[in-house]
Amino acid sequence: MTASADDLPLAAEFPAATREEWRRLVEGVLKGAAFDAKLVAKTYDGLAIEPLYGRKVDARPIAGRSGTAWWIMQRVDHPDAAVANAEALHDLENGATALAFVFAGGIGAYGYGLAADEGTLTRAFAGIHLDAGIALDLDAGACHPGKELAALVRRSGIAAAATNIRFGYDPIGTAAASGASPLPWGDLAGAFSTTIGDLAAQGFRGPFACADGRPIHNAGGSEAQELAYALAVAVQYLRALDAHAIALDAARAMIYFRLAADADQFLTMAKFRALRTLWARVEDASGLAPAPSFVAAETAWRMMTRRDPYVNMLRATIAVVGAGLGGADAITVLPFTLALGLPDRFARRIARNTQLVLLEESNLAKVADPAAGAGGIEDLTDKLCRAAWAAFQEIEAAGGAWAALQQGLIQSKVAAVRGAREAAVGRRKDELTGTSDFPDLAEAPVAVLEVAPVAPPPLATAPVFEPLPRIRLAEPFEALRDASDQTLAQSGTRPKVFLANLGMPTDFTARSTFAKNFFEAGGIEAVGNDGFESHDALVAAFRASGARLACLCSSDAVYAREAIATAQALRDAGAVLLLAGRPGTLEAALTQAGVRSFVFAGCDALAALRTTHGLIAS
């Protein structure tokens, strides 16, 4: 007789484990170190993430996408309308279920985009059957082509109600990203509401207005800041529509959300779940029975890198998992080469297939809110809701999203988080694989289309408030690599540092490996070796390397015995000296022996690398 699964309970012969017993074991490992300092992480909102959570037994799934596949959105941003059309048709034939048309000046126009005119739309939409179940999403700036698209639908003879178009009107987001607006909000709200009301009257189902959190995320903001801003924008749009005789129940259905999804999977999941909870609270406060809203996702621009861009595939995959499990209704993947130029078909295919594999092979969409009950995600969702709601109330107290932007409230708070984030990247606390960590100076270039970037349409007015900047976190390291490439092109060789390895391989390998990764993240080629039998052999190897810099690498014990004498010998040979590791009590003696800088885990890597480039050039 075969035993059933119920007859073989796992670990039944062991006593039940308790959190108290686990804490006692942990305390023994920590040996007096503070538990919170070692094992409790903090987000950029200051939210604590514990190392261990239990199941939340009373949790209920958050209403959203219920076990159905999300829309696979593919960007259409080639500035040539005919080429854009060919790419869109190719994407639809190969698995995309929706298209995100990106126009120059849109929030997501990362250097490229279509012109927002009738002729361009006619060519770009040729052969796309708008009544065939294809979803469209417009990402446009101040020159929004919504009216032109509606006219195109009418001319095609298709009933407006048969289309699935998210028009993406977001005048506040456009102004936040550019700092400019053609009208003050009082006038803009009227034009915004009138346009949306007219589209609804024509029979379009919408939604029409997008509360887009990407301006905050692109500027380096935190998760709670992105949620609070998107919520405040949605509320301001809800009020505008209500003030122009659109019933609240109809008005809330005209609004949808778009958030960025990045490579922090659990934070991304919690953020998307939190948004639905927060909006449900707004609906309840408005006297409406909460109903699932449409939430779109786009993989984050700020996490993209130009160096080792294949790692962007991994980042995007994690982001899609986070957004998909968090309940996003539609996801757009930025092609992995977008930071380098306009992506070719291979990069577009990878963006498309990333989602297809996760949907069709991994079946990620089969369960509604799979994070429900997971202690860590539930706790993080709850904390994000509380932090975002507090930030939302602060924006509301300032007069709403537009007024808070005018007062610089949103910009100043985002700037503080951006500074902390950039400092963490500079210290390599927040690692960028392939850029700040594990760089490859010999990486092969990737192909992009030879299409010049498209400038956004000129601003219709002078800026009305400080724009939110758009950053990529890798840019400072990339600038150092660019300088190295320029030196290579001009002289035939990169800046170099000679690794002066002391002692046995067991002594120097750890710090030698660290130093190689450290310097090459800044484009400085590390000349390695297997160690030396004598100071004379080391000095001879340094002279033969062609390097101007030399970095001592070994253990603290070997440094105590040999570092000062070796430094003096290398200094006499003309080396500019550095040392891998903290100097400790030897700092004064090493400095006197000629060591100019010390590099170690947790130091300001960007500052050290910039200083090192200066030492090479001096």
C-alpha positions as CSV (number, residue, x, y, z in Angstrom):
1,M,0.0,0.0,0.0
2,T,1.4,3.3,-1.0
3,A,1.5,6.0,1.6
4,S,-0.4,9.2,0.8
5,A,1.0,12.7,1.3
6,D,-1.0,13.1,4.5
7,D,0.7,10.1,6.0
8,L,4.1,11.7,5.6
9,P,3.9,15.1,7.2
10,L,7.2,16.9,6.8
11,A,9.3,17.3,10.0
12,A,6.6,15.7,12.1
13,E,9.1,14.0,14.3
14,F,10.7,17.4,15.3
15,P,9.3,19.8,17.9
16,A,7.7,23.0,16.5
17,A,10.2,25.8,16.1
18,T,9.5,29.1,17.7
19,R,10.7,32.6,16.9
20,E,12.2,32.9,20.4
21,E,14.4,29.9,19.8
22,W,15.5,31.3,16.4
23,R,16.4,34.6,18.1
24,R,18.5,32.8,20.7
25,L,20.4,31.0,17.9
26,V,20.9,34.3,16.0
27,E,22.2,36.1,19.1
28,G,24.8,33.4,19.4
29,V,26.0,34.0,15.8
30,L,25.9,37.8,16.2
31,K,28.2,37.6,19.2
32,G,27.0,40.9,20.7
33,A,26.4,42.8,17.6
34,A,23.1,44.6,17.4
35,F,20.4,42.6,15.7
36,D,18.8,45.6,14.0
37,A,22.1,46.9,12.7
38,K,23.1,43.5,11.2
39,L,19.9,41.9,10.1
40,V,17.2,44.5,9.6
41,A,17.4,46.3,6.3
42,K,15.8,49.8,5.6
43,T,14.2,51.0,2.4
44,Y,14.7,54.6,1.2
45,D,11.4,55.4,2.9
46,G,13.0,54.2,6.2
47,L,10.8,51.2,6.3
48,A,12.2,48.2,8.2
49,I,12.5,44.9,6.5
50,E,13.0,42.0,9.0
51,P,15.0,38.9,8.3
52,L,12.1,36.5,9.1
53,Y,8.4,36.7,8.9
54,G,5.5,34.4,9.7
55,R,2.5,33.8,7.6
56,K,-0.3,36.4,7.9
57,V,-3.2,34.0,8.5
58,D,-6.0,36.5,8.2
59,A,-4.9,38.1,4.9
60,R,-7.2,38.4,2.0
61,P,-6.2,38.8,-1.7
62,I,-6.2,42.4,-3.0
63,A,-8.7,42.8,-5.7
64,G,-7.1,43.3,-9.1
65,R,-6.2,41.2,-12.0
66,S,-7.9,37.9,-11.1
67,G,-5.8,35.0,-12.4
68,T,-5.8,36.3,-16.0
69,A,-2.8,37.2,-18.1
70,W,-1.6,40.8,-18.1
71,W,-1.3,42.7,-21.4
72,I,2.1,42.3,-23.1
73,M,2.8,45.8,-24.1
74,Q,5.4,46.6,-26.7
75,R,6.9,50.1,-27.2
76,V,6.4,51.7,-30.6
77,D,8.9,54.7,-30.5
78,H,10.7,54.7,-33.9
79,P,10.5,58.3,-35.2
80,D,9.9,57.1,-38.7
81,A,6.2,56.3,-38.8
82,A,6.5,53.7,-41.6
83,V,9.2,51.8,-39.7
84,A,7.3,52.2,-36.4
85,N,4.3,50.6,-38.1
86,A,6.3,47.7,-39.5
87,E,7.7,47.0,-36.0
88,A,4.3,47.2,-34.4
89,L,2.8,44.7,-36.8
90,H,5.8,42.4,-36.3
91,D,5.4,42.6,-32.6
92,L,1.7,41.8,-32.8
93,E,2.4,38.8,-35.0
94,N,4.9,37.5,-32.5
95,G,3.2,37.6,-29.2
96,A,2.5,41.1,-28.1
97,T,-1.1,41.7,-27.1
98,A,-0.9,45.5,-26.8
99,L,1.1,48.4,-28.1
100,A,2.4,51.5,-26.2
101,F,2.8,54.3,-28.7
102,V,5.4,56.7,-27.5
103,F,5.5,60.2,-28.8
104,A,8.4,62.7,-28.6
105,G,8.1,64.7,-25.4
106,G,6.3,61.9,-23.5
107,I,7.3,60.9,-20.0
108,G,8.6,57.6,-21.4
109,A,10.2,59.0,-24.5
110,Y,13.8,58.1,-23.6
111,G,15.4,59.8,-26.6
112,Y,12.9,58.7,-29.3
113,G,9.3,58.9,-30.2
114,L,6.8,59.7,-32.9
115,A,5.5,63.1,-34.0
116,A,2.1,63.8,-32.7
117,D,0.4,64.8,-36.0
118,E,-2.4,63.4,-38.1
119,G,-0.1,62.2,-41.0
120,T,2.2,60.4,-38.6
121,L,-0.7,58.6,-36.9
122,T,-2.2,57.6,-40.2
123,R,1.1,55.9,-41.3
124,A,1.9,54.4,-37.9
125,F,-1.5,52.8,-37.4
126,A,-1.8,51.4,-41.0
127,G,-2.9,47.8,-41.0
128,I,-3.5,47.7,-37.2
129,H,-7.0,46.5,-36.6
130,L,-8.1,48.6,-33.7
131,D,-11.3,46.5,-33.2
132,A,-9.5,43.2,-33.1
133,G,-8.9,43.0,-29.3
134,I,-5.6,44.9,-29.4
135,A,-5.0,47.3,-26.5
136,L,-3.3,50.6,-27.2
137,D,-1.7,53.0,-24.7
138,L,-0.6,56.5,-25.6
139,D,2.5,58.0,-23.9
140,A,2.5,61.6,-25.1
141,G,3.6,65.0,-23.8
142,A,2.0,68.4,-24.1
143,C,1.3,67.8,-27.8
144,H,-1.2,65.0,-27.2
145,P,-2.6,63.2,-30.3
146,G,-5.8,61.9,-28.7
147,K,-8.1,64.0,-30.9
148,E,-6.3,63.0,-34.0
149,L,-6.5,59.3,-33.0
150,A,-10.2,59.6,-32.4
151,A,-10.6,61.1,-35.8
152,L,-8.6,58.3,-37.4
153,V,-10.9,55.8,-35.7
154,R,-14.0,57.6,-37.1
155,R,-12.5,57.7,-40.6
156,S,-11.8,53.9,-40.4
157,G,-15.5,53.2,-39.8
158,I,-14.7,51.4,-36.5
159,A,-17.1,52.0,-33.6
160,A,-15.3,53.8,-30.8
161,A,-16.7,51.3,-28.3
162,A,-15.1,48.5,-30.2
163,T,-11.6,49.8,-29.5
164,N,-9.4,49.4,-26.4
165,I,-7.5,52.6,-26.1
166,R,-6.0,54.1,-23.0
167,F,-5.5,57.7,-24.1
168,G,-2.9,58.5,-21.4
169,Y,-3.7,62.2,-20.8
170,D,-1.4,63.3,-18.0
171,P,-0.9,67.1,-18.0
172,I,0.4,67.2,-14.5
173,G,2.9,64.4,-15.2
174,T,4.1,66.2,-18.4
175,A,4.5,69.4,-16.4
176,A,6.3,67.6,-13.6
177,A,8.8,66.1,-16.0
178,S,9.3,69.3,-18.1
179,G,8.6,72.0,-15.6
180,A,6.4,73.8,-18.1
181,S,2.7,73.9,-19.0
182,P,0.8,75.7,-21.7
183,L,-1.9,76.8,-19.2
184,P,-2.2,77.2,-15.4
185,W,-4.0,74.4,-13.7
186,G,-7.2,76.3,-13.4
187,D,-7.5,76.6,-17.2
188,L,-5.8,73.2,-17.9
189,A,-8.3,71.3,-15.7
190,G,-11.2,72.6,-17.9
191,A,-9.6,71.7,-21.2
192,F,-8.5,68.3,-19.8
193,S,-12.0,67.5,-18.6
194,T,-13.7,68.8,-21.7
195,T,-11.4,66.6,-23.9
196,I,-12.1,63.5,-21.9
197,G,-15.8,64.2,-21.8
198,D,-15.9,64.5,-25.5
199,L,-14.0,61.3,-26.1
200,A,-16.4,59.5,-23.7
201,A,-19.4,61.0,-25.6
202,Q,-18.0,59.6,-28.8
203,G,-18.2,56.1,-27.3
204,F,-14.6,55.4,-26.4
205,R,-14.4,53.3,-23.3
206,G,-11.2,54.7,-21.9
207,P,-9.6,55.0,-19.4
208,F,-8.4,58.4,-20.6
209,A,-6.3,60.0,-17.8
210,C,-3.2,58.4,-16.5
211,A,-1.8,59.1,-13.0
212,D,1.8,58.2,-13.9
213,G,4.4,57.6,-11.1
214,R,7.4,57.4,-13.5
215,P,8.4,61.1,-13.1
216,I,9.1,60.4,-9.4
217,H,10.8,57.0,-10.0
218,N,12.9,58.4,-12.9
219,A,14.1,61.2,-10.7
220,G,15.3,58.8,-8.0
221,G,12.4,59.0,-5.7
222,S,11.2,56.3,-3.2
223,E,8.4,53.9,-3.5
224,A,6.2,55.8,-1.0
225,Q,6.9,59.0,-2.9
226,E,5.9,57.5,-6.2
227,L,2.7,56.1,-4.7
228,A,1.8,59.4,-3.0
229,Y,2.4,61.4,-6.1
230,A,0.4,59.1,-8.3
231,L,-2.5,59.1,-5.8
232,A,-2.4,62.9,-5.5
233,V,-2.5,63.2,-9.3
234,A,-5.4,60.8,-9.6
235,V,-7.3,62.7,-6.9
236,Q,-6.7,66.0,-8.7
237,Y,-8.0,64.5,-12.0
238,L,-11.0,63.0,-10.2
239,R,-11.8,66.5,-8.7
240,A,-11.4,68.1,-12.1
241,L,-13.7,65.7,-13.8
242,D,-16.3,65.9,-11.0
243,A,-16.2,69.8,-11.2
244,H,-17.0,69.5,-14.9
245,A,-20.3,67.6,-14.5
246,I,-18.9,64.0,-14.8
247,A,-20.3,61.8,-12.2
248,L,-17.8,60.4,-9.7
249,D,-18.5,56.8,-10.5
250,A,-17.9,57.5,-14.2
251,A,-14.9,59.8,-13.5
252,R,-13.0,57.2,-11.5
253,A,-13.4,54.7,-14.3
254,M,-11.7,57.3,-16.6
255,I,-8.5,57.2,-14.6
256,Y,-5.8,54.6,-14.6
257,F,-2.3,54.3,-13.1
258,R,1.2,53.6,-14.4
259,L,4.1,52.8,-12.1
260,A,7.7,51.9,-12.7
261,A,8.9,48.3,-11.9
262,D,12.5,47.8,-10.9
263,A,14.9,45.0,-9.9
264,D,13.9,45.1,-6.2
265,Q,11.3,42.3,-6.7
266,F,9.7,42.4,-3.2
267,L,9.4,46.2,-3.1
268,T,7.9,46.2,-6.6
269,M,5.3,43.6,-5.6
270,A,4.4,45.5,-2.5
271,K,4.2,48.8,-4.3
272,F,1.7,47.6,-6.9
273,R,-0.4,45.9,-4.2
274,A,-0.2,49.1,-2.1
275,L,-1.5,51.2,-4.9
276,R,-4.7,49.3,-5.2
277,T,-5.3,49.5,-1.4
278,L,-4.6,53.2,-1.4
279,W,-6.9,53.9,-4.3
280,A,-9.7,51.8,-2.7
281,R,-9.4,54.1,0.4
282,V,-9.8,57.2,-1.8
283,E,-12.9,55.6,-3.5
284,D,-14.3,54.8,-0.1
285,A,-13.8,58.3,1.1
286,S,-15.5,59.6,-2.0
287,G,-18.6,57.5,-1.3
288,L,-17.8,54.9,-3.9
289,A,-17.7,51.2,-3.6
290,P,-14.1,50.3,-4.4
291,A,-13.7,48.6,-7.8
292,P,-10.4,47.3,-9.3
293,S,-8.6,50.1,-11.2
294,F,-6.3,49.5,-14.2
295,V,-2.6,49.6,-13.3
296,A,0.1,49.5,-15.9
297,A,3.8,48.9,-15.4
298,E,6.9,49.8,-17.2
299,T,10.4,48.5,-16.3
300,A,12.5,51.2,-14.8
301,W,14.6,53.6,-16.8
302,R,16.8,54.5,-13.9
303,M,18.1,50.9,-13.5
304,M,19.2,50.6,-17.1
305,T,22.9,50.6,-17.9
306,R,25.0,51.2,-21.0
307,R,27.8,49.0,-19.8
308,D,27.3,45.2,-19.9
309,P,23.7,45.9,-21.2
310,Y,22.9,42.2,-21.2
311,V,22.4,42.4,-17.4
312,N,19.5,44.7,-18.2
313,M,17.7,41.5,-19.4
314,L,18.0,40.1,-15.9
315,R,16.9,43.4,-14.3
316,A,13.9,43.5,-16.6
317,T,12.9,39.9,-15.8
318,I,12.9,40.5,-12.1
319,A,10.9,43.7,-12.6
320,V,8.3,41.9,-14.7
321,V,8.0,39.2,-12.0
322,G,7.5,41.8,-9.3
323,A,4.9,43.8,-11.3
324,G,3.2,40.7,-12.5
325,L,2.9,39.1,-9.1
326,G,2.0,42.5,-7.7
327,G,-1.1,42.5,-10.0
328,A,-0.2,44.8,-12.9
329,D,-2.7,44.7,-15.7
330,A,-0.2,45.6,-18.4
331,I,3.5,45.5,-18.5
332,T,6.0,47.2,-20.9
333,V,9.6,46.0,-20.9
334,L,12.2,48.6,-21.9
335,P,14.5,46.8,-24.5
336,F,17.9,46.0,-22.9
337,T,19.8,48.3,-25.3
338,L,17.6,51.4,-25.0
339,A,20.2,53.4,-22.9
340,L,22.6,53.0,-25.9
341,G,20.2,53.9,-28.7
342,L,17.1,52.9,-30.5
343,P,16.8,49.1,-30.0
344,D,16.9,46.7,-33.0
345,R,14.6,43.7,-33.5
346,F,16.6,41.4,-31.4
347,A,16.3,43.7,-28.4
348,R,12.6,44.1,-29.0
349,R,12.2,40.4,-29.3
350,I,13.9,39.8,-25.9
351,A,11.6,42.5,-24.4
352,R,8.6,40.7,-25.8
353,N,9.7,37.2,-25.0
354,T,10.6,38.0,-21.4
355,Q,6.9,38.4,-20.7
356,L,5.8,35.5,-22.9
357,V,8.1,33.0,-21.1
358,L,6.9,34.2,-17.7
359,L,3.3,34.0,-18.7
360,E,3.3,30.9,-20.9
361,E,6.0,28.8,-19.3
362,S,6.2,30.0,-15.7
363,N,2.4,30.6,-15.5
364,L,2.9,33.6,-13.2
365,A,-0.5,35.1,-13.9
366,K,-2.5,32.0,-13.0
367,V,-3.0,32.9,-9.3
368,A,-4.8,36.1,-8.2
369,D,-2.5,38.0,-5.7
370,P,-0.1,35.2,-4.9
371,A,1.6,37.3,-2.3
372,A,-1.6,37.3,-0.1
373,G,-0.6,35.9,3.3
374,A,3.1,36.1,2.7
375,G,4.3,37.8,5.9
376,G,7.1,39.8,4.4
377,I,5.2,41.1,1.4
378,E,2.1,41.8,3.5
379,D,4.1,43.7,6.1
380,L,5.9,45.7,3.4
381,T,2.6,46.5,1.6
382,D,1.1,47.7,4.9
383,K,4.1,49.9,5.7
384,L,4.2,51.3,2.2
385,C,0.5,52.2,2.4
386,R,1.0,54.0,5.7
387,A,4.1,55.9,4.4
388,A,2.5,56.8,1.1
389,W,-0.7,57.9,2.7
390,A,1.2,60.3,5.1
391,A,3.0,61.7,2.1
392,F,-0.2,62.0,0.1
393,Q,-1.8,63.9,3.0
394,E,1.1,66.3,3.0
395,I,0.6,66.9,-0.7
396,E,-3.1,67.4,-0.2
397,A,-2.4,69.9,2.7
398,A,-0.2,71.9,0.2
399,G,-3.2,72.2,-2.2
400,G,-2.8,69.0,-4.3
401,A,-0.2,67.7,-6.7
402,W,0.0,70.9,-8.9
403,A,0.3,73.2,-6.0
404,A,2.9,70.9,-4.3
405,L,5.0,71.0,-7.5
406,Q,4.7,74.8,-7.7
407,Q,5.9,75.1,-4.1
408,G,8.8,72.7,-4.7
409,L,7.6,70.3,-2.0
410,I,7.6,67.2,-4.2
411,Q,10.9,68.1,-5.9
412,S,12.8,68.7,-2.6
413,K,11.7,65.5,-1.0
414,V,12.6,63.5,-4.1
415,A,16.0,65.2,-4.3
416,A,16.8,64.1,-0.7
417,V,16.1,60.5,-1.6
418,R,17.9,60.8,-4.9
419,G,21.0,62.1,-3.1
420,A,20.9,59.2,-0.7
421,R,20.5,56.7,-3.5
422,E,23.3,58.2,-5.6
423,A,25.6,58.1,-2.5
424,A,24.8,54.4,-2.0
425,V,25.6,53.7,-5.6
426,G,28.8,55.7,-5.4
427,R,29.8,53.6,-2.4
428,R,28.8,50.4,-4.2
429,K,26.3,49.7,-1.4
430,D,23.7,49.6,-4.1
431,E,25.5,47.4,-6.7
432,L,25.1,47.7,-10.4
433,T,26.3,44.4,-11.8
434,G,28.5,44.9,-14.9
435,T,29.0,48.6,-14.1
436,S,30.0,49.4,-10.5
437,D,30.6,45.7,-9.8
438,F,32.2,42.9,-12.0
439,P,32.9,45.2,-15.0
440,D,34.3,43.8,-18.2
441,L,36.6,46.3,-20.0
442,A,36.7,44.0,-23.0
443,E,33.0,43.7,-23.4
444,A,31.7,43.4,-27.0
445,P,29.5,46.3,-28.3
446,V,25.9,45.6,-28.9
447,A,23.9,46.6,-32.0
448,V,21.4,49.5,-32.0
449,L,19.7,51.2,-34.9
450,E,21.5,54.1,-36.5
451,V,18.8,56.6,-35.7
452,A,19.5,60.0,-34.2
453,P,17.7,60.9,-31.0
454,V,14.6,63.0,-31.3
455,A,14.4,66.3,-29.5
456,P,11.0,66.9,-27.7
457,P,8.8,69.6,-29.0
458,P,9.8,73.1,-27.7
459,L,8.2,74.2,-24.5
460,A,5.2,76.4,-25.2
461,T,5.9,78.5,-22.1
462,A,8.6,79.2,-19.7
463,P,9.0,76.7,-16.9
464,V,6.4,77.2,-14.2
465,F,8.3,75.1,-11.6
466,E,11.5,73.1,-11.2
467,P,11.3,70.0,-13.4
468,L,11.9,66.6,-11.9
469,P,15.2,65.3,-13.5
470,R,15.4,62.0,-15.3
471,I,18.4,59.9,-14.2
472,R,20.1,56.6,-14.7
473,L,22.0,55.5,-11.6
474,A,24.9,54.1,-13.6
475,E,25.7,57.4,-15.3
476,P,28.6,58.5,-13.0
477,F,30.5,55.2,-13.5
478,E,29.7,55.2,-17.2
479,A,31.3,58.7,-17.5
480,L,34.6,57.2,-16.1
481,R,34.4,54.3,-18.5
482,D,33.8,56.8,-21.3
483,A,37.0,58.7,-20.3
484,S,38.9,55.4,-20.3
485,D,37.6,54.6,-23.8
486,Q,38.7,58.0,-25.0
487,T,42.2,57.5,-23.7
488,L,42.3,54.1,-25.4
489,A,41.2,55.6,-28.7
490,Q,43.8,58.4,-28.5
491,S,46.8,56.5,-27.1
492,G,46.1,52.8,-27.8
493,T,46.1,52.0,-24.1
494,R,43.8,52.4,-21.1
495,P,44.8,54.0,-17.8
496,K,46.4,51.2,-15.8
497,V,47.1,50.2,-12.2
498,F,49.7,47.6,-11.3
499,L,48.5,45.2,-8.6
500,A,51.5,44.8,-6.2
501,N,50.5,41.5,-4.7
502,L,52.5,40.7,-1.6
503,G,52.9,37.3,0.1
504,M,51.3,34.0,-1.0
505,P,48.1,33.8,-3.1
506,T,46.1,33.0,0.1
507,D,47.3,36.4,1.4
508,F,46.6,38.6,-1.6
509,T,43.8,37.0,-3.7
510,A,40.8,38.5,-1.8
511,R,42.1,42.1,-2.0
512,S,43.6,41.7,-5.4
513,T,40.3,40.5,-6.8
514,F,38.5,43.4,-5.0
515,A,41.0,45.9,-6.4
516,K,40.6,44.6,-9.9
517,N,36.9,45.0,-9.8
518,F,37.1,48.4,-8.0
519,F,39.5,50.0,-10.5
520,E,38.0,48.5,-13.6
521,A,34.6,49.9,-12.6
522,G,36.2,53.2,-13.3
523,G,37.8,52.1,-16.6
524,I,41.3,51.7,-15.1
525,E,42.8,48.4,-16.3
526,A,44.3,46.3,-13.5
527,V,47.5,44.5,-14.3
528,G,47.5,41.3,-12.3
529,N,50.0,38.7,-11.4
530,D,50.6,35.7,-9.2
531,G,52.9,37.4,-6.7
532,F,56.6,37.8,-6.5
533,E,59.6,36.2,-4.8
534,S,61.3,39.5,-3.9
535,H,60.9,43.2,-3.9
536,D,63.2,43.5,-6.8
537,A,61.1,41.2,-8.9
538,L,58.0,43.2,-7.9
539,V,59.6,46.5,-8.8
540,A,60.8,45.1,-12.2
541,A,57.3,43.9,-13.0
542,F,55.9,47.3,-12.2
543,R,58.3,49.0,-14.5
544,A,57.5,46.6,-17.3
545,S,53.7,47.0,-16.9
546,G,53.6,50.5,-18.3
547,A,51.4,51.6,-15.4
548,R,51.9,54.8,-13.4
549,L,49.8,53.6,-10.5
550,A,50.6,50.7,-8.2
551,C,48.1,49.3,-5.6
552,L,49.4,47.2,-2.7
553,C,47.3,44.1,-2.2
554,S,47.6,41.6,0.7
555,S,46.4,40.7,4.1
556,D,46.7,42.9,7.2
557,A,49.4,40.6,8.6
558,V,51.5,40.9,5.5
559,Y,51.0,44.6,5.3
560,A,52.4,44.9,8.9
561,R,55.5,43.1,7.8
562,E,56.1,44.2,4.2
563,A,53.9,47.1,3.1
564,I,56.1,50.0,4.2
565,A,59.3,48.7,2.6
566,T,57.5,47.7,-0.6
567,A,55.8,51.1,-0.8
568,Q,59.1,52.9,-0.5
569,A,60.7,50.7,-3.2
570,L,57.8,51.3,-5.6
571,R,57.8,55.0,-4.8
572,D,61.5,55.2,-5.6
573,A,60.7,53.4,-8.9
574,G,58.2,56.2,-9.8
575,A,55.0,54.7,-8.8
576,V,52.0,56.6,-7.5
577,L,50.8,54.4,-4.7
578,L,47.5,53.1,-3.4
579,L,46.6,50.4,-1.0
580,A,43.6,48.0,-1.0
581,G,42.2,47.8,2.5
582,R,41.8,50.0,5.6
583,P,45.2,51.2,6.8
584,G,44.4,51.0,10.5
585,T,47.3,51.9,12.8
586,L,49.7,51.8,9.8
587,E,48.1,54.9,8.1
588,A,50.7,57.5,9.1
589,A,53.6,55.2,8.3
590,L,52.1,54.2,4.9
591,T,51.3,57.8,4.0
592,Q,54.9,58.8,4.8
593,A,56.1,55.9,2.7
594,G,54.2,57.3,-0.3
595,V,50.7,55.7,-0.3
596,R,48.3,58.4,-1.6
597,S,45.0,56.7,-1.1
598,F,43.3,53.7,0.5
599,V,40.5,51.8,-1.2
600,F,38.2,49.4,0.6
601,A,34.6,48.1,0.7
602,G,32.3,50.9,1.7
603,C,34.6,53.7,0.7
604,D,33.3,56.4,-1.7
605,A,34.3,54.5,-4.8
606,L,33.3,57.2,-7.2
607,A,35.3,59.8,-5.4
608,A,38.3,57.5,-5.2
609,L,38.1,56.6,-8.8
610,R,37.9,60.2,-9.9
611,T,40.9,61.0,-7.7
612,T,42.7,58.0,-9.2
613,H,42.0,59.3,-12.8
614,G,43.4,62.6,-11.6
615,L,46.6,61.0,-10.3
616,I,47.1,59.3,-13.6
617,A,46.7,62.5,-15.5
618,S,48.9,64.6,-13.2
